[in-house]
Amino acid sequence: FDSMMKAGYYNKALMVGVQVWSIDSPKSKYTLFGHRHVVNFLDFFTRDGQQYLISGSWDATAKIWDMDKKECVHTLEHESAVFQVVSHPNLPVLITGTKDGDVHAWSSNDFRLKRIHNFHDSGWVVGLACLVGSGRLVVAHKTGVSLMEIRDEEEQGGSTGSNENSLSATNLEIQS
């Protein structure tokens, strides 16, 4: 991607848009408007050769942006603020993490919710990282770290209905 993304506050005014910048220019190219509150995190992904952006916000949504059309093409609703978003590099899955400690797995093909894993006892999700070459996801919480395994049942010939086994987690102890 030849763009650099920026979201945040400007002149003490609340910035709820996502500004898109070209690496070779000091001025933003355009702003994607649609969130009703601060944007927390962004990630790019490609689907069928098309570039997209996922953004997570305090407005309890993650939005999917078509970078060619410069518009929101889908909104992923949540129960609380979306603190983290990531596109899995090996699987057609988008992951969102919330203030309530939920981790949502969404299909990046049709944007339907595949599974929710609850980490309420561990606090809000403060970081997400995919382990390249695997279906593993590291989830950082306010109070610890968990390792999750994501299996894409659609590509493995599984049912497109219930995906009860598509997301599992193991808590790792952090020793100081």
SVG drawing of the C-alpha trace seen along z (x, -y; Angstrom):
<svg xmlns="http://www.w3.org/2000/svg" viewBox="-26 -24 36 54">
<polyline fill="none" stroke="black" stroke-width="0.4" points="0.0,0.0 1.4,-3.4 -0.7,-5.3 0.0,-6.2 -2.9,-6.4 -3.6,-8.8 -6.4,-9.2 -6.7,-11.2 -7.2,-14.7 -6.5,-18.0 -6.6,-21.4 -8.4,-20.0 -11.3,-19.1 -12.5,-15.5 -11.4,-13.9 -13.7,-11.1 -12.6,-10.6 -9.7,-8.6 -7.2,-10.8 -5.5,-9.1 -2.0,-10.4 0.4,-9.8 3.9,-9.1 5.3,-11.7 3.0,-14.6 2.7,-16.7 -1.1,-17.1 -3.7,-14.5 -5.4,-13.1 -8.9,-12.7 -10.7,-11.8 -13.1,-8.9 -16.0,-10.0 -18.5,-7.6 -17.4,-6.9 -19.3,-8.8 -16.3,-8.8 -12.5,-8.6 -10.9,-6.0 -8.5,-3.7 -6.8,-1.4 -6.5,-0.7 -5.3,2.2 -5.2,2.8 -6.3,6.0 -6.8,7.2 -9.8,9.2 -10.1,10.3 -7.3,7.9 -9.2,4.9 -7.6,2.8 -9.6,2.3 -9.1,0.7 -10.7,1.8 -11.0,-0.9 -12.1,-0.4 -13.7,-3.1 -15.0,-4.2 -18.5,-4.2 -18.6,-0.4 -18.1,0.3 -15.4,1.4 -15.9,0.1 -14.7,1.6 -13.6,-1.0 -13.2,-0.4 -10.0,-2.3 -10.8,-2.8 -14.4,-4.0 -13.3,-6.0 -16.4,-4.9 -17.6,-2.6 -18.9,0.6 -19.8,2.4 -20.1,1.7 -19.3,4.4 -21.4,3.7 -20.1,4.5 -21.4,4.1 -18.5,1.8 -15.7,-0.3 -13.4,1.4 -9.9,0.9 -8.0,3.2 -8.4,4.5 -6.2,6.8 -6.5,8.6 -5.1,12.1 -2.2,12.5 -2.9,16.2 -6.7,16.6 -9.7,14.7 -10.4,13.4 -10.7,10.0 -10.2,9.8 -11.5,7.1 -10.9,6.6 -13.1,4.6 -13.2,2.6 -15.3,5.4 -12.6,8.0 -14.3,9.7 -12.4,10.9 -14.6,11.1 -13.6,13.2 -15.3,11.9 -15.1,13.3 -13.2,10.9 -15.1,12.4 -18.6,11.5 -18.0,9.7 -20.2,12.0 -19.5,12.7 -17.8,16.1 -17.3,16.3 -16.9,14.3 -14.5,15.3 -15.0,13.6 -12.0,12.5 -14.0,10.3 -12.0,11.4 -8.8,10.4 -9.8,6.8 -10.0,4.9 -8.1,6.0 -5.0,3.8 -3.2,5.6 -3.7,8.1 -0.9,9.8 -1.1,12.6 1.7,15.1 2.6,15.3 2.4,18.7 -0.1,20.1 -3.7,19.6 -2.4,18.3 -3.3,14.9 -1.8,13.3 -4.3,11.3 -2.9,8.8 -5.3,7.8 -5.1,5.4 -4.0,8.2 -2.4,10.8 -1.8,12.5 -3.7,15.3 -2.8,17.4 -5.7,18.2 -5.9,20.7 -8.1,19.8 -9.2,22.4 -10.9,21.4 -13.7,24.0 -14.9,22.5 -11.6,23.4 -11.4,26.8 -14.8,27.8 -16.6,27.3 -20.1,26.0 -20.8,22.4 -23.5,22.5 -22.3,23.0 -18.6,22.3 -18.4,23.4 -14.9,24.7 -13.4,22.0 -11.8,20.1 -10.2,21.5 -7.9,19.8 -5.3,20.7 -4.2,18.3 -0.5,17.9 1.0,17.1 3.2,14.1 6.0,14.3 7.8,11.2"/>
</svg>
